[in-house]
Amino acid sequence: MSSLTLVTGVLLLSGCLSGGCSPTPAESGSQGAGRPDDPVTPCPSCALAQRQKDSEEQTDMVEAVKRHILNMLHLNTRPNVTHPVPRAALLNAIRKLHVGRVGEDGTVEMEEDGGGLGGHREQPEEQPFEIITFAEPGDAPDTMKFDISKEGSTLSVVEQANVWLFLKVAKGSRGKGKVSVQLLQHGKADPGSADGPQEAVVSEKTVDTRRSGWHTLPVPRMVQTLLDGDSSLLSLRVSCPMCAEAGAVPILVPADGNKGKEREQSHRPFLMVVLKPAEEHQHRRSKRGLECDGKIRVCCKRQFYVNFKDIGWSDWIIAPSGYHANYCEGDCPSHVASITGSALSFHSTVINHYRMRGYSPFNNIKSCCVPTRLRAMSMLYYNEEQKIIKKDIQNMIVEECGCS
């Protein structure tokens, strides 16, 4: 695997995340040959961190960037501009049409996505984030508990909170009806009663018993109460009085010392909480991804800038003057890949939980350092017909990286 192929894979991955992948132009023979000492890895970003960025590697990376830009503009080769528009006429048109800003020195700056010029953009509103917590054994066989992380929950509002519970229906069961599944919690004891604490239903759902499957039971109020208070432990009892008759059983957490069957472990209940910042704190700066600084080996964003004048492309690309071809590199060890916020998605976090514990078929899945946030890039250029085109290319610049 050559460096050109390696970096092209990383750049194309950023395009694939938006669902807009298209084939790259064919490689030339000189670029397709690999080196015997190239690292063998199923994850291009992991190999990037191992390579020495000598002049030859830099050249290969620039070639990969060139191909990536042409691919995103749907061009097979760079346009050959034989009759460029006079510079004065071009700058005048740009001023009139407000497709960019002309500097005193005649340079053209494109408006960046999200407002501002020259890369100075307002910070976007802080987006909702997720906390995933897997159930631990409770004090009784039909109970479970969730130790909810309060990281980042200060001054946050619970947007969603669902307990995911797997209901297993026995093979050959003819139960075609529905059953009611309840989540109960101990309430406070009535001072005037000798009966002790009473249980309260915190969530209830009627589910189908024709087949095994996952079911969600909402508990947003209980989670919000915990986050606002001193406790972080949510203890629940699962009740399904009609499950036995229907041949169904909720899969809970095996007690300590009994790890249970692998399949039942893979159906372990979990709590998914979506938090959003309170309205008065919407404009706080959100947590950023790691920047590669030469000292860290875990997944991070590597800055890489290509000046179009330096590579001989300033004759057909009018603006901007260069491309921030940032890319992701570094390792995704299990302890990083399973952390919400470092992972690409809720799905990635759940898969990594099972992968860390060796549950098949997840134990062979490799986590990879990939873009988790990208932004658009505006370009003003001559096309193959020597017409001037202004295009906003979505998901062109990598802003943050995380583990898939």
One Martini backbone bead per residue (centre of mass of N, CA, C, O) as a GRO file, in nm:
protein
  404
    1MET     BB    1   0.089   0.040   0.028
    2SER     BB    2   0.073   0.348  -0.058
    3SER     BB    3   0.055   0.670   0.037
    4LEU     BB    4  -0.150   0.755  -0.172
    5THR     BB    5  -0.358   0.537  -0.110
    6LEU     BB    6  -0.385   0.596   0.191
    7VAL     BB    7  -0.481   0.897   0.178
    8THR     BB    8  -0.715   0.858  -0.015
    9GLY     BB    9  -0.880   0.684   0.178
   10VAL     BB   10  -0.920   0.904   0.392
   11LEU     BB   11  -1.051   1.122   0.212
   12LEU     BB   12  -1.287   0.944   0.106
   13LEU     BB   13  -1.416   0.888   0.382
   14SER     BB   14  -1.527   1.175   0.420
   15GLY     BB   15  -1.727   1.141   0.181
   16CYS     BB   16  -1.877   0.878   0.276
   17LEU     BB   17  -2.021   0.998   0.532
   18SER     BB   18  -2.233   1.159   0.329
   19GLY     BB   19  -2.303   0.956   0.079
   20GLY     BB   20  -2.088   1.076  -0.174
   21CYS     BB   21  -1.957   0.855  -0.336
   22SER     BB   22  -1.693   0.832  -0.582
   23PRO     BB   23  -1.490   0.762  -0.811
   24THR     BB   24  -1.169   0.766  -0.881
   25PRO     BB   25  -0.924   0.823  -1.055
   26ALA     BB   26  -0.695   0.668  -1.213
   27GLU     BB   27  -0.402   0.537  -1.164
   28SER     BB   28  -0.090   0.544  -1.212
   29GLY     BB   29   0.170   0.336  -1.237
   30SER     BB   30   0.365   0.491  -1.034
   31GLN     BB   31   0.137   0.503  -0.796
   32GLY     BB   32   0.058   0.186  -0.751
   33ALA     BB   33   0.316   0.119  -0.614
   34GLY     BB   34   0.446  -0.051  -0.360
   35ARG     BB   35   0.600  -0.100  -0.049
   36PRO     BB   36   0.753  -0.332   0.155
   37ASP     BB   37   0.735  -0.128   0.430
   38ASP     BB   38   0.449  -0.118   0.448
   39PRO     BB   39   0.190  -0.107   0.640
   40VAL     BB   40  -0.032  -0.345   0.774
   41THR     BB   41  -0.379  -0.236   0.746
   42PRO     BB   42  -0.734  -0.184   0.785
   43CYS     BB   43  -0.637   0.116   0.887
   44PRO     BB   44  -0.519   0.400   0.754
   45SER     BB   45  -0.490   0.593   1.008
   46CYS     BB   46  -0.292   0.408   1.165
   47ALA     BB   47  -0.058   0.419   0.951
   48LEU     BB   48   0.001   0.723   0.941
   49ALA     BB   49   0.141   0.736   1.231
   50GLN     BB   50   0.399   0.547   1.120
   51ARG     BB   51   0.495   0.759   0.924
   52GLN     BB   52   0.731   0.927   0.744
   53LYS     BB   53   0.741   1.280   0.653
   54ASP     BB   54   0.876   1.304   0.382
   55SER     BB   55   0.906   1.431   0.071
   56GLU     BB   56   0.770   1.189  -0.066
   57GLU     BB   57   0.518   1.185   0.110
   58GLN     BB   58   0.424   1.470   0.048
   59THR     BB   59   0.382   1.423  -0.253
   60ASP     BB   60   0.170   1.201  -0.223
   61MET     BB   61  -0.034   1.374  -0.067
   62VAL     BB   62  -0.081   1.587  -0.284
   63GLU     BB   63  -0.187   1.390  -0.496
   64ALA     BB   64  -0.431   1.302  -0.328
   65VAL     BB   65  -0.559   1.582  -0.309
   66LYS     BB   66  -0.600   1.631  -0.607
   67ARG     BB   67  -0.790   1.390  -0.655
   68HIS     BB   68  -1.004   1.475  -0.452
   69ILE     BB   69  -1.088   1.742  -0.581
   70LEU     BB   70  -1.165   1.632  -0.859
   71ASN     BB   71  -1.380   1.440  -0.753
   72MET     BB   72  -1.565   1.661  -0.613
   73LEU     BB   73  -1.584   1.814  -0.914
   74HIS     BB   74  -1.609   1.605  -1.148
   75LEU     BB   75  -1.304   1.555  -1.249
   76ASN     BB   76  -1.049   1.406  -1.433
   77THR     BB   77  -0.904   1.679  -1.490
   78ARG     BB   78  -0.740   1.951  -1.516
   79PRO     BB   79  -0.794   2.240  -1.639
   80ASN     BB   80  -0.727   2.409  -1.953
   81VAL     BB   81  -0.633   2.743  -1.950
   82THR     BB   82  -0.629   2.951  -2.245
   83HIS     BB   83  -0.880   3.180  -2.174
   84PRO     BB   84  -0.865   3.396  -1.958
   85VAL     BB   85  -0.997   3.617  -1.767
   86PRO     BB   86  -0.956   3.915  -1.697
   87ARG     BB   87  -0.879   4.022  -1.390
   88ALA     BB   88  -1.051   4.280  -1.373
   89ALA     BB   89  -1.320   4.148  -1.462
   90LEU     BB   90  -1.331   3.933  -1.245
   91LEU     BB   91  -1.328   4.117  -0.991
   92ASN     BB   92  -1.583   4.276  -1.065
   93ALA     BB   93  -1.780   4.037  -1.066
   94ILE     BB   94  -1.735   3.951  -0.772
   95ARG     BB   95  -1.838   4.213  -0.648
   96LYS     BB   96  -2.128   4.214  -0.774
   97LEU     BB   97  -2.207   3.899  -0.687
   98HIS     BB   98  -2.100   3.812  -0.402
   99VAL     BB   99  -1.878   3.546  -0.417
  100GLY     BB  100  -1.673   3.746  -0.276
  101ARG     BB  101  -1.359   3.887  -0.161
  102VAL     BB  102  -1.165   4.167  -0.238
  103GLY     BB  103  -0.859   4.251  -0.199
  104GLU     BB  104  -0.610   4.488  -0.217
  105ASP     BB  105  -0.420   4.258  -0.372
  106GLY     BB  106  -0.648   4.074  -0.542
  107THR     BB  107  -0.756   3.877  -0.362
  108VAL     BB  108  -0.966   3.590  -0.295
  109GLU     BB  109  -1.243   3.544  -0.076
  110MET     BB  110  -1.427   3.307   0.079
  111GLU     BB  111  -1.710   3.214   0.214
  112GLU     BB  112  -1.773   3.058   0.492
  113ASP     BB  113  -1.924   2.822   0.646
  114GLY     BB  114  -2.124   3.005   0.884
  115GLY     BB  115  -1.962   3.248   0.837
  116GLY     BB  116  -1.740   3.450   0.737
  117LEU     BB  117  -1.384   3.498   0.687
  118GLY     BB  118  -1.099   3.319   0.657
  119GLY     BB  119  -1.212   3.103   0.892
  120HIS     BB  120  -1.407   3.294   1.056
  121ARG     BB  121  -1.623   3.138   1.284
  122GLU     BB  122  -1.892   3.066   1.432
  123GLN     BB  123  -2.004   2.895   1.680
  124PRO     BB  124  -2.183   2.638   1.714
  125GLU     BB  125  -2.422   2.494   1.843
  126GLU     BB  126  -2.470   2.289   2.086
  127GLN     BB  127  -2.496   1.957   2.079
  128PRO     BB  128  -2.624   1.680   2.132
  129PHE     BB  129  -2.564   1.410   2.367
  130GLU     BB  130  -2.444   1.087   2.469
  131ILE     BB  131  -2.540   0.832   2.715
  132ILE     BB  132  -2.408   0.507   2.784
  133THR     BB  133  -2.559   0.248   2.993
  134PHE     BB  134  -2.500  -0.045   3.154
  135ALA     BB  135  -2.620  -0.296   3.320
  136GLU     BB  136  -2.648  -0.400   3.654
  137PRO     BB  137  -2.683  -0.582   3.911
  138GLY     BB  138  -2.908  -0.633   4.144
  139ASP     BB  139  -3.063  -0.738   4.448
  140ALA     BB  140  -3.238  -0.890   4.234
  141PRO     BB  141  -3.327  -1.086   3.966
  142ASP     BB  142  -3.547  -0.837   3.866
  143THR     BB  143  -3.297  -0.642   3.877
  144MET     BB  144  -3.149  -0.311   3.805
  145LYS     BB  145  -2.859  -0.096   3.733
  146PHE     BB  146  -2.761   0.258   3.686
  147ASP     BB  147  -2.459   0.437   3.632
  148ILE     BB  148  -2.469   0.768   3.585
  149SER     BB  149  -2.317   0.989   3.405
  150LYS     BB  150  -2.212   1.347   3.473
  151GLU     BB  151  -2.073   1.413   3.223
  152GLY     BB  152  -2.188   1.715   3.097
  153SER     BB  153  -2.472   1.759   3.278
  154THR     BB  154  -2.441   2.037   3.344
  155LEU     BB  155  -2.692   2.227   3.250
  156SER     BB  156  -2.889   1.994   3.151
  157VAL     BB  157  -3.118   1.835   2.921
  158VAL     BB  158  -3.346   1.586   2.881
  159GLU     BB  159  -3.445   1.455   2.574
  160GLN     BB  160  -3.359   1.148   2.626
  161ALA     BB  161  -3.478   0.825   2.787
  162ASN     BB  162  -3.382   0.479   2.738
  163VAL     BB  163  -3.472   0.152   2.792
  164TRP     BB  164  -3.313  -0.141   2.682
  165LEU     BB  165  -3.510  -0.440   2.612
  166PHE     BB  166  -3.497  -0.791   2.600
  167LEU     BB  167  -3.730  -1.017   2.444
  168LYS     BB  168  -3.765  -1.361   2.496
  169VAL     BB  169  -3.881  -1.610   2.274
  170ALA     BB  170  -3.975  -1.914   2.262
  171LYS     BB  171  -3.951  -2.182   2.090
  172GLY     BB  172  -4.278  -2.267   1.980
  173SER     BB  173  -4.434  -2.036   2.053
  174ARG     BB  174  -4.794  -1.928   2.040
  175GLY     BB  175  -4.772  -1.645   2.116
  176LYS     BB  176  -4.986  -1.356   1.991
  177GLY     BB  177  -4.977  -1.153   2.196
  178LYS     BB  178  -4.974  -0.921   2.463
  179VAL     BB  179  -4.756  -0.741   2.685
  180SER     BB  180  -4.668  -0.601   3.000
  181VAL     BB  181  -4.408  -0.371   3.064
  182GLN     BB  182  -4.230  -0.287   3.368
  183LEU     BB  183  -4.101  -0.008   3.553
  184LEU     BB  184  -3.971   0.002   3.884
  185GLN     BB  185  -3.973   0.209   4.190
  186HIS     BB  186  -3.875   0.311   4.482
  187GLY     BB  187  -4.029   0.480   4.721
  188LYS     BB  188  -4.127   0.671   4.964
  189ALA     BB  189  -4.211   0.652   5.276
  190ASP     BB  190  -4.481   0.662   5.476
  191PRO     BB  191  -4.491   0.794   5.787
  192GLY     BB  192  -4.797   0.656   5.849
  193SER     BB  193  -4.665   0.381   5.756
  194ALA     BB  194  -4.590   0.014   5.791
  195ASP     BB  195  -4.509  -0.084   5.482
  196GLY     BB  196  -4.322   0.097   5.353
  197PRO     BB  197  -4.199   0.111   5.061
  198GLN     BB  198  -4.315   0.200   4.747
  199GLU     BB  199  -4.404   0.122   4.430
  200ALA     BB  200  -4.332   0.273   4.107
  201VAL     BB  201  -4.434   0.351   3.796
  202VAL     BB  202  -4.211   0.472   3.528
  203SER     BB  203  -4.272   0.240   3.304
  204GLU     BB  204  -4.481   0.147   3.012
  205LYS     BB  205  -4.534  -0.146   2.787
  206THR     BB  206  -4.675  -0.277   2.495
  207VAL     BB  207  -4.594  -0.601   2.363
  208ASP     BB  208  -4.485  -0.825   2.138
  209THR     BB  209  -4.477  -1.211   2.125
  210ARG     BB  210  -4.391  -1.335   1.836
  211ARG     BB  211  -4.098  -1.212   1.894
  212SER     BB  212  -3.792  -1.137   1.932
  213GLY     BB  213  -3.678  -0.826   2.105
  214TRP     BB  214  -3.651  -0.491   2.118
  215HIS     BB  215  -3.721  -0.246   2.385
  216THR     BB  216  -3.859   0.072   2.479
  217LEU     BB  217  -3.829   0.269   2.790
  218PRO     BB  218  -3.922   0.558   2.919
  219VAL     BB  219  -3.701   0.783   3.162
  220PRO     BB  220  -3.661   1.105   3.184
  221ARG     BB  221  -3.747   1.199   3.471
  222MET     BB  222  -3.554   1.023   3.637
  223VAL     BB  223  -3.288   1.126   3.513
  224GLN     BB  224  -3.323   1.426   3.576
  225THR     BB  225  -3.332   1.391   3.883
  226LEU     BB  226  -3.048   1.274   3.909
  227LEU     BB  227  -2.885   1.508   3.773
  228ASP     BB  228  -3.002   1.726   3.986
  229GLY     BB  229  -2.875   1.556   4.200
  230ASP     BB  230  -2.667   1.339   4.399
  231SER     BB  231  -2.747   1.101   4.241
  232SER     BB  232  -2.654   0.811   3.994
  233LEU     BB  233  -2.867   0.582   4.074
  234LEU     BB  234  -3.059   0.344   3.883
  235SER     BB  235  -3.329   0.158   4.012
  236LEU     BB  236  -3.483  -0.144   3.876
  237ARG     BB  237  -3.791  -0.316   3.809
  238VAL     BB  238  -3.901  -0.601   3.633
  239SER     BB  239  -4.235  -0.634   3.494
  240CYS     BB  240  -4.412  -0.953   3.369
  241PRO     BB  241  -4.686  -1.131   3.430
  242MET     BB  242  -4.745  -1.252   3.112
  243CYS     BB  243  -4.482  -1.388   3.003
  244ALA     BB  244  -4.500  -1.689   3.077
  245GLU     BB  245  -4.760  -1.750   2.911
  246ALA     BB  246  -4.604  -1.638   2.635
  247GLY     BB  247  -4.294  -1.734   2.637
  248ALA     BB  248  -4.151  -1.493   2.794
  249VAL     BB  249  -3.828  -1.310   2.859
  250PRO     BB  250  -3.641  -1.097   3.025
  251ILE     BB  251  -3.323  -0.971   2.974
  252LEU     BB  252  -3.077  -0.962   3.204
  253VAL     BB  253  -2.844  -0.963   3.462
  254PRO     BB  254  -2.615  -1.148   3.568
  255ALA     BB  255  -2.498  -1.254   3.836
  256ASP     BB  256  -2.251  -1.282   4.030
  257GLY     BB  257  -2.067  -1.558   3.891
  258ASN     BB  258  -2.277  -1.532   3.631
  259LYS     BB  259  -2.226  -1.476   3.298
  260GLY     BB  260  -2.354  -1.647   3.105
  261LYS     BB  261  -2.454  -1.631   2.806
  262GLU     BB  262  -2.343  -1.479   2.532
  263ARG     BB  263  -2.618  -1.391   2.415
  264GLU     BB  264  -2.722  -1.260   2.677
  265GLN     BB  265  -2.496  -1.052   2.695
  266SER     BB  266  -2.575  -0.917   2.415
  267HIS     BB  267  -2.870  -0.849   2.577
  268ARG     BB  268  -2.798  -0.624   2.747
  269PRO     BB  269  -2.904  -0.378   2.914
  270PHE     BB  270  -2.973  -0.025   2.832
  271LEU     BB  271  -2.892   0.328   2.859
  272MET     BB  272  -3.022   0.611   2.676
  273VAL     BB  273  -2.889   0.947   2.674
  274VAL     BB  274  -3.010   1.272   2.580
  275LEU     BB  275  -2.833   1.576   2.574
  276LYS     BB  276  -2.897   1.925   2.637
  277PRO     BB  277  -2.850   2.239   2.659
  278ALA     BB  278  -2.936   2.492   2.811
  279GLU     BB  279  -3.047   2.783   2.686
  280GLU     BB  280  -2.839   2.971   2.853
  281HIS     BB  281  -2.597   2.750   2.723
  282GLN     BB  282  -2.582   2.726   2.401
  283HIS     BB  283  -2.295   2.913   2.358
  284ARG     BB  284  -2.110   2.714   2.441
  285ARG     BB  285  -1.825   2.560   2.408
  286SER     BB  286  -1.740   2.284   2.261
  287LYS     BB  287  -1.597   1.994   2.250
  288ARG     BB  288  -1.297   1.897   2.119
  289GLY     BB  289  -1.091   1.751   1.932
  290LEU     BB  290  -0.801   1.618   1.866
  291GLU     BB  291  -0.470   1.735   1.822
  292CYS     BB  292  -0.195   1.690   1.651
  293ASP     BB  293   0.155   1.706   1.821
  294GLY     BB  294   0.357   1.437   1.837
  295LYS     BB  295   0.262   1.299   2.135
  296ILE     BB  296   0.022   1.146   2.015
  297ARG     BB  297  -0.154   0.821   1.920
  298VAL     BB  298  -0.426   0.892   1.916
  299CYS     BB  299  -0.697   1.001   1.789
  300CYS     BB  300  -0.657   1.263   1.534
  301LYS     BB  301  -0.593   1.584   1.398
  302ARG     BB  302  -0.435   1.666   1.091
  303GLN     BB  303  -0.261   1.919   0.963
  304PHE     BB  304  -0.313   2.018   0.604
  305TYR     BB  305  -0.164   2.237   0.362
  306VAL     BB  306  -0.263   2.352   0.031
  307ASN     BB  307  -0.112   2.542  -0.214
  308PHE     BB  308  -0.207   2.625  -0.531
  309LYS     BB  309   0.052   2.768  -0.628
  310ASP     BB  310   0.260   2.540  -0.555
  311ILE     BB  311   0.092   2.324  -0.761
  312GLY     BB  312  -0.025   2.484  -1.023
  313TRP     BB  313  -0.358   2.586  -0.965
  314SER     BB  314  -0.409   2.910  -0.988
  315ASP     BB  315  -0.524   2.923  -1.290
  316TRP     BB  316  -0.818   2.764  -1.210
  317ILE     BB  317  -0.813   2.859  -0.910
  318ILE     BB  318  -0.935   3.143  -0.766
  319ALA     BB  319  -1.095   3.017  -0.509
  320PRO     BB  320  -0.905   2.959  -0.296
  321SER     BB  321  -0.558   2.945  -0.214
  322GLY     BB  322  -0.649   2.681  -0.047
  323TYR     BB  323  -0.626   2.356   0.135
  324HIS     BB  324  -0.763   2.187   0.415
  325ALA     BB  325  -0.623   1.859   0.438
  326ASN     BB  326  -0.739   1.718   0.667
  327TYR     BB  327  -0.669   1.438   0.894
  328CYS     BB  328  -0.684   1.111   1.021
  329GLU     BB  329  -0.505   0.979   1.312
  330GLY     BB  330  -0.450   0.681   1.480
  331ASP     BB  331  -0.549   0.518   1.754
  332CYS     BB  332  -0.814   0.263   1.873
  333PRO     BB  333  -0.854   0.181   2.156
  334SER     BB  334  -1.089   0.048   2.355
  335HIS     BB  335  -1.096   0.284   2.575
  336VAL     BB  336  -1.165   0.494   2.345
  337ALA     BB  337  -1.389   0.366   2.154
  338SER     BB  338  -1.605   0.346   2.415
  339ILE     BB  339  -1.629   0.654   2.426
  340THR     BB  340  -1.839   0.892   2.453
  341GLY     BB  341  -1.727   1.123   2.190
  342SER     BB  342  -1.504   0.936   2.052
  343ALA     BB  343  -1.725   0.827   1.904
  344LEU     BB  344  -1.920   0.832   1.621
  345SER     BB  345  -2.157   0.658   1.768
  346PHE     BB  346  -2.390   0.480   1.922
  347HIS     BB  347  -2.329   0.220   1.766
  348SER     BB  348  -2.022   0.212   1.828
  349THR     BB  349  -2.044   0.187   2.136
  350VAL     BB  350  -2.195  -0.081   2.149
  351ILE     BB  351  -1.999  -0.252   1.983
  352ASN     BB  352  -1.747  -0.200   2.169
  353HIS     BB  353  -1.855  -0.336   2.419
  354TYR     BB  354  -1.857  -0.625   2.290
  355ARG     BB  355  -1.566  -0.634   2.178
  356MET     BB  356  -1.416  -0.614   2.456
  357ARG     BB  357  -1.570  -0.902   2.547
  358GLY     BB  358  -1.570  -1.111   2.290
  359TYR     BB  359  -1.828  -1.094   2.123
  360SER     BB  360  -1.990  -1.252   1.898
  361PRO     BB  361  -1.912  -1.086   1.594
  362PHE     BB  362  -1.737  -0.831   1.727
  363ASN     BB  363  -1.428  -0.926   1.775
  364ASN     BB  364  -1.345  -0.854   1.451
  365ILE     BB  365  -1.385  -0.559   1.493
  366LYS     BB  366  -1.244  -0.258   1.380
  367SER     BB  367  -1.119   0.033   1.489
  368CYS     BB  368  -1.141   0.374   1.349
  369CYS     BB  369  -1.000   0.672   1.235
  370VAL     BB  370  -1.244   0.929   1.183
  371PRO     BB  371  -1.459   1.145   1.073
  372THR     BB  372  -1.711   1.349   1.271
  373ARG     BB  373  -1.646   1.643   1.140
  374LEU     BB  374  -1.765   1.859   0.882
  375ARG     BB  375  -1.704   2.100   0.616
  376ALA     BB  376  -1.740   2.333   0.396
  377MET     BB  377  -1.637   2.437   0.053
  378SER     BB  378  -1.556   2.715  -0.131
  379MET     BB  379  -1.550   2.753  -0.498
  380LEU     BB  380  -1.352   2.919  -0.760
  381TYR     BB  381  -1.371   2.810  -1.108
  382TYR     BB  382  -1.257   2.642  -1.382
  383ASN     BB  383  -1.373   2.455  -1.621
  384GLU     BB  384  -1.358   2.263  -1.907
  385GLU     BB  385  -1.516   2.522  -2.056
  386GLN     BB  386  -1.417   2.793  -1.915
  387LYS     BB  387  -1.606   2.827  -1.681
  388ILE     BB  388  -1.734   2.996  -1.408
  389ILE     BB  389  -1.739   2.843  -1.084
  390LYS     BB  390  -1.964   2.814  -0.801
  391LYS     BB  391  -1.893   2.599  -0.514
  392ASP     BB  392  -2.043   2.397  -0.260
  393ILE     BB  393  -1.864   2.166  -0.065
  394GLN     BB  394  -1.944   1.910   0.110
  395ASN     BB  395  -1.750   1.761   0.333
  396MET     BB  396  -1.426   1.871   0.296
  397ILE     BB  397  -1.353   1.950   0.601
  398VAL     BB  398  -1.182   1.851   0.871
  399GLU     BB  399  -1.258   1.898   1.224
  400GLU     BB  400  -1.308   1.599   1.341
  401CYS     BB  401  -1.218   1.309   1.540
  402GLY     BB  402  -1.286   0.946   1.554
  403CYS     BB  403  -1.423   0.639   1.651
  404SER     BB  404  -1.584   0.362   1.483
   0.00000   0.00000   0.00000
